[in-house]
């Protein structure tokens, strides 16, 4: 079996639409290569976004709880996107990962792919004393799913795939300002909370160190070395 090579790229702080356009370019190139029988590339993008609410293709605008004037006052953009899932928030202090992967390289279907994204974050937060969990009927990584009224999401996931090529990905709240989630029903839920690593641990965390931990854990998981 040919060795899997994942190319990582840190886009830094970037406006959501620019990152989306870059993803689309890489996604289209992989689809074109696949159609022509040429090798495809596995690339993992990391970034932080300026304040933005994004709505998935199956989401409801009713889950955005503010109007255009209020969005301007909050200095938050609103973008309808082509990923799965409902509405979420991206902003500074949040690790966003966009894998542009050919799942055939990893022998994965979309369900197993999403489970590996979740497993990455579950393993990253474990040394910090947090037990990440999955919640039936809801993607992402959650805490305290079995305690009534306490379930809260620390990482959201929303993806798109075509011919086993993926785009979009995950958003892991590290030092995220959770105040911005007050103006949406996150992922369409009205009865579940949102949290961050900083909130759970009681202090801001080393963002760059944790981003490296996410990268290393994810590469090891996807290449079968962990």
C-alpha positions as CSV (number, residue, x, y, z in Angstrom):
1,X,0.0,0.0,0.0
2,X,1.3,3.4,-0.9
3,X,2.2,5.6,2.0
4,X,-0.4,8.3,2.8
5,X,0.9,11.8,2.7
6,X,-1.1,14.6,4.3
7,X,0.0,18.1,3.4
8,X,-0.8,20.6,6.1
9,X,-1.2,24.3,5.6
10,X,-1.9,27.1,8.2
11,X,-3.9,29.9,6.7
12,X,-3.7,32.0,9.9
13,X,-6.5,34.5,10.5
14,X,-8.6,34.6,7.3
15,X,-12.0,35.8,6.3
16,X,-14.5,33.0,5.9
17,X,-15.3,33.5,2.2
18,X,-11.6,33.6,1.2
19,X,-11.0,30.3,3.0
20,X,-14.1,28.8,1.3
21,X,-12.9,29.9,-2.1
22,X,-9.5,28.3,-1.5
23,X,-11.2,25.1,-0.4
24,X,-13.3,25.1,-3.5
25,X,-10.2,25.5,-5.7
26,X,-8.5,22.5,-4.0
27,X,-11.7,20.4,-4.0
28,X,-12.3,21.1,-7.7
29,X,-8.7,20.2,-8.6
30,X,-9.0,16.9,-6.8
31,X,-12.3,16.1,-8.6
32,X,-10.7,16.9,-11.9
33,X,-7.7,14.7,-11.2
34,X,-9.9,11.9,-10.1
35,X,-12.0,12.1,-13.2
36,X,-8.9,12.0,-15.3
37,X,-7.4,9.0,-13.4
38,X,-4.6,11.1,-12.0
39,X,-3.5,11.0,-8.3
40,X,-5.4,13.2,-5.8
41,X,-3.9,15.1,-3.0
42,X,-4.7,15.0,0.7
43,X,-4.4,18.5,2.2
44,X,-5.3,19.7,5.8
45,X,-6.0,23.4,6.2
46,X,-6.0,25.2,9.5
47,X,-7.2,28.7,10.2
48,X,-9.0,31.1,12.4
49,X,-11.9,33.2,11.1
50,X,-13.1,36.7,11.6
51,X,-16.5,36.8,13.3
52,X,-19.0,34.9,11.1
53,X,-22.2,32.9,11.3
54,X,-22.4,30.2,8.7
55,X,-25.6,28.3,7.7
56,X,-25.4,24.8,6.3
57,X,-27.5,23.8,3.3
58,X,-30.0,21.9,5.4
59,X,-30.2,24.6,8.1
60,X,-32.9,27.1,8.9
61,X,-32.4,30.9,8.9
62,X,-34.8,31.0,11.9
63,X,-31.9,29.8,14.0
64,X,-30.2,33.2,13.4
65,X,-31.7,35.2,16.2
66,X,-30.6,38.7,15.1
67,X,-31.4,40.9,12.0
68,X,-29.0,42.6,9.6
69,X,-28.7,45.8,11.7
70,X,-27.8,43.8,14.8
71,X,-25.2,41.8,12.8
72,X,-23.6,45.0,11.7
73,X,-23.5,46.2,15.3
74,X,-21.9,42.9,16.4
75,X,-19.5,43.1,13.5
76,X,-20.4,39.6,12.4
77,X,-20.9,38.4,8.8
78,X,-23.6,35.9,7.8
79,X,-22.8,33.3,5.1
80,X,-24.9,30.6,3.6
81,X,-22.6,27.7,2.7
82,X,-22.7,24.3,1.1
83,X,-21.7,22.2,4.0
84,X,-24.0,19.9,6.0
85,X,-25.5,20.9,9.3
86,X,-27.2,24.0,10.5
87,X,-25.9,27.3,11.9
88,X,-22.7,27.8,13.8
89,X,-20.3,30.6,14.7
90,X,-16.6,31.0,13.8
91,X,-14.3,33.5,15.2
92,X,-11.0,34.2,16.9
93,X,-9.7,31.7,19.4
94,X,-11.3,28.8,17.5
95,X,-9.3,26.2,15.7
96,X,-10.9,25.5,12.3
97,X,-9.8,22.5,10.3
98,X,-10.6,21.9,6.6
99,X,-9.5,18.5,5.4
100,X,-9.5,18.3,1.6
101,X,-9.1,14.5,1.6
102,X,-9.7,11.6,-0.8
103,X,-11.4,9.2,1.5
104,X,-10.5,6.3,-0.8
105,X,-6.9,6.7,0.3
106,X,-7.9,6.0,3.8
107,X,-10.5,3.3,3.1
108,X,-13.2,5.4,4.7
109,X,-16.9,6.2,4.1
110,X,-18.3,9.5,5.2
111,X,-19.7,8.1,8.5
112,X,-16.3,6.7,9.6
113,X,-14.6,9.9,8.4
114,X,-16.8,12.1,10.7
115,X,-16.1,9.7,13.5
116,X,-12.4,10.1,13.1
117,X,-12.7,13.9,13.1
118,X,-14.6,13.5,16.4
119,X,-12.0,11.1,17.7
120,X,-9.2,13.5,17.0
121,X,-10.8,16.1,19.3
122,X,-11.8,13.5,21.9
123,X,-8.1,12.5,22.2
124,X,-6.8,16.0,22.2
125,X,-8.9,17.1,25.2
126,X,-8.5,13.9,27.2
127,X,-5.1,15.0,28.7
128,X,-6.8,18.2,29.9
129,X,-9.1,16.1,32.1
130,X,-12.1,16.4,29.7
131,X,-14.1,13.4,28.5
132,X,-15.3,14.1,25.0
133,X,-18.4,12.2,23.9
134,X,-20.6,11.6,20.9
135,X,-24.3,12.5,21.0
136,X,-26.8,10.4,19.1
137,X,-28.3,12.3,16.3
138,X,-25.8,15.1,16.5
139,X,-22.3,15.3,15.0
140,X,-19.4,16.9,16.9
141,X,-17.8,16.5,20.3
142,X,-19.8,17.0,23.5
143,X,-19.3,17.0,27.2
144,X,-21.6,15.5,29.9
145,X,-24.1,14.1,27.4
146,X,-25.8,11.9,30.1
147,X,-26.4,14.7,32.6
148,X,-29.8,16.4,31.9
149,X,-29.4,20.0,31.0
150,X,-25.6,19.9,31.0
151,X,-24.8,18.6,27.5
152,X,-22.5,21.2,25.8
153,X,-20.6,21.1,22.5
154,X,-16.9,21.9,22.3
155,X,-16.4,21.0,18.7
156,X,-18.8,21.4,15.7
157,X,-18.5,19.4,12.5
158,X,-20.0,20.1,9.1
159,X,-18.7,18.6,5.9
160,X,-19.3,18.2,2.2
161,X,-18.2,15.2,0.0
162,X,-18.4,14.3,-3.6
163,X,-16.8,11.2,-5.2
164,X,-15.1,10.6,-1.8
165,X,-13.4,14.1,-1.9
166,X,-14.1,16.1,1.2
167,X,-14.2,19.8,2.2
168,X,-15.3,22.0,5.1
169,X,-14.6,20.3,8.4
170,X,-14.5,21.0,12.1
171,X,-14.5,24.0,14.5
172,X,-12.9,23.4,17.9
173,X,-13.6,26.1,20.6
174,X,-10.3,26.8,22.4
175,X,-10.3,30.5,23.5
176,X,-13.5,31.3,21.7
177,X,-15.7,34.2,22.9
178,X,-18.9,32.1,23.6
179,X,-21.0,35.3,23.9
180,X,-21.5,35.1,20.1
181,X,-23.4,31.9,20.4
182,X,-26.1,33.7,22.3
183,X,-27.4,35.1,19.0
184,X,-28.0,31.8,17.3
185,X,-29.5,28.4,18.1
186,X,-26.1,26.5,17.6
187,X,-26.5,23.7,15.1
188,X,-30.2,24.2,15.4
189,X,-30.4,23.2,19.1
190,X,-32.4,25.3,21.6
191,X,-31.8,23.0,24.6
192,X,-28.0,22.4,24.5
193,X,-25.0,24.5,25.4
194,X,-21.7,25.4,23.9
195,X,-18.4,25.5,25.6
196,X,-14.6,26.0,25.0
197,X,-11.4,24.6,26.4
198,X,-10.7,27.9,28.1
199,X,-14.1,27.9,29.8
200,X,-13.8,24.3,31.0
201,X,-10.2,24.8,32.3
202,X,-10.8,28.3,33.8
203,X,-8.1,30.1,31.8
204,X,-7.1,30.9,28.2
205,X,-5.0,28.2,26.6
206,X,-1.9,28.1,24.4
207,X,-3.7,28.2,21.0
208,X,-0.7,27.4,18.8
209,X,0.3,24.4,21.0
210,X,-3.2,23.0,20.9
211,X,-3.4,23.5,17.1
212,X,-0.2,21.4,16.8
213,X,-1.7,18.8,19.0
214,X,-4.8,18.6,16.8
215,X,-2.6,18.4,13.7
216,X,-0.4,15.6,15.1
217,X,-3.2,13.6,16.5
218,X,-5.3,13.8,13.3
219,X,-2.5,12.8,11.1
220,X,-1.6,9.8,13.3
221,X,-5.2,8.7,13.4
222,X,-5.8,9.0,9.6
223,X,-2.6,7.4,8.6
224,X,-3.1,4.5,11.0
225,X,-0.2,5.3,13.4
226,X,-2.2,5.7,16.5
